[in-house]
Every structure is written in structure tokens, then in C-alpha cells.
Amino acid sequence: MDGEVREERPAKPGHGRIAGEVFFRIRLGLEETGRGVAGVEGGFILRRDPDRVQSPDVWFLSHERLKEVAREGFYEGAPDLAVEVVSPGEEAEGVLAKVRDYLGAGAKAVRLGYPELKAVEV
């Protein structure tokens, strides 16, 4: 993050289960439409000098966007869609900073899932 390595705790199993379910639903849609690729985790370089790398819980890249990004190492730029599953205790300030990072780097949409509230914010 801005040239500084930051350590983060691994997510709890429930977090991964929810992210997996979101990925599964997106993947089912992509099998029908063939509009791009999706994944879980994975680094996206959102800014250079200093580098800012984010790793959304789930992401989507259209085929058009996929042609523009490097295929080795981290992707350059933002995914078309970034999905973050917000963990209990995660500060709103940090979540909002991620949203700004993704949108500022060209993401078309960011979705935030709040498992405890059973809500999604777009």
C-alpha cells in the first residue's frame, strides 16, 4: 500500500464461504454470456509510484478489459467489478478507501456485501 508492505489477518471461514458463493453466481452468469472472466482474491495494481495494490474478494474482467491488462503477475488497473465482503469490525473509512481506489483506477462498479446486515451496497 503506497510502497509499504502491510500485513493483514486472514479472513474467517464464513467470509470465504460468502465470497465463494458470490463468485459461483457470477461464474454461472459468465457461462451463459461468455462476457469475461471472474476470480477470487488476486492482486490489481491500482496506482504506481508509490504502488497501490488491492485484492478484491471477488472480481470480474470483461474480455475487452482482459486484453488491456498484463497476464503475468498482478493485473495492471482495476477490475470491471470489485466485490468486497465486509468483515465485522472493519472500519468504514478503510472500506470507503478501497471503493475510491477501485473506482479511481477505472472500475465500473464496486459491490460491498455486509453479511451481518444481510445487505449489499453498490
N, C-alpha and C positions, 0 to 999 in steps of 0.2 A: 504494500500500500504506500504509494508515493516514495518508492525506493527503500522502504523499511519492511523487513520481514515481520509479520505478526502471527503469533500462534493463536489458534482457535481450538476450542474444545470440540470433539466430535459430537455430532447430533445424536439424540436419543433414538432408539429403535422406532418409536411412533412417528417421529419426524421423517425417517427414511421410508416408512410404510406409506405415509401420505404422499410424499414426493414420488414414490414408485407408482402409486395409483394415478396421479396426475400424468406422469409420463406414459403409462399404459393407455390412458384415454386419448392423449394426443397421438400416440403411435397408431392406435386403431383408426383415427381420422386420417392419418397420413397414408395408411394402407389403401384407403378408398380414394383419396385425392392425388396422392403422389406429389404433393406440393413442396416437399423438402425433407429435412431430417430433424430428429429430436434426440436429446440425450439428457443424462443426469450429471450434475457436477460439471467438471471441465472448465478450464480457465479461459477467460476472454480478456485480452489486453485492451482496456478502455481508453488508456491515455499513455503517452510516452514522456519521458524526461520531466519529472520522475514517473516511473511506470506505475500504473494503477491496474491491477488485475483483480477481477471479481469472478466468482464461480457460482452461478445461479444453481439452485436446487434442480431445476428443470429448464431446458432451453429448446428453442426451435429456430432453425435456419432454413429459409426458403432456398430453392435451388439457385435462384438468381444471386442471392447473398452468399451462398456457399462458394460460388465461383470467385468471389472477391476476397475471400479470407484464406490465409495460409493453412495448409493441411498438416503441417508438421509443427509440433509444439502447441503452444496456446494459440487460439484464434485471435486474429487482429480485428478489433472493433467489437461492437455489441451484437448479441443475437437479435433476431427479429422480435422474439418474445422471450422474456426472462420471467421465471416463476420462482418466488421465494416463499417458503413455508416459514412463517414467523414463529419462533420458539417463545415459550413463556419466559418472561424476564428480559427478552430482547428489547433494547431501548428504541423508542420511536425515532429518535434522532439518527441512530445508525441505520435503521430501515429506510428512512427517507433519504439518507445519503446514498444508499445503494440505488434507489429508484432514480435519483438525479444522475448518478453515474451512468446507469444503463441508457436513460433517455438522452443524456448529453452526448453519448457516444454513438447514437443513431438507432437505438432500439425503437421499434414501432409500438410496443406495448410491454407493460410490466404488470404482473398479477401477484398480489400478496394474499396468501392463504393464512387465515387465523383459526387454527384447529379448535382452540378453546371456545371461541365465539361462534364457530361453525359459519364463518363468513369469508367471502373473497372480495378483495378490493382491486379494481382495475385502474 
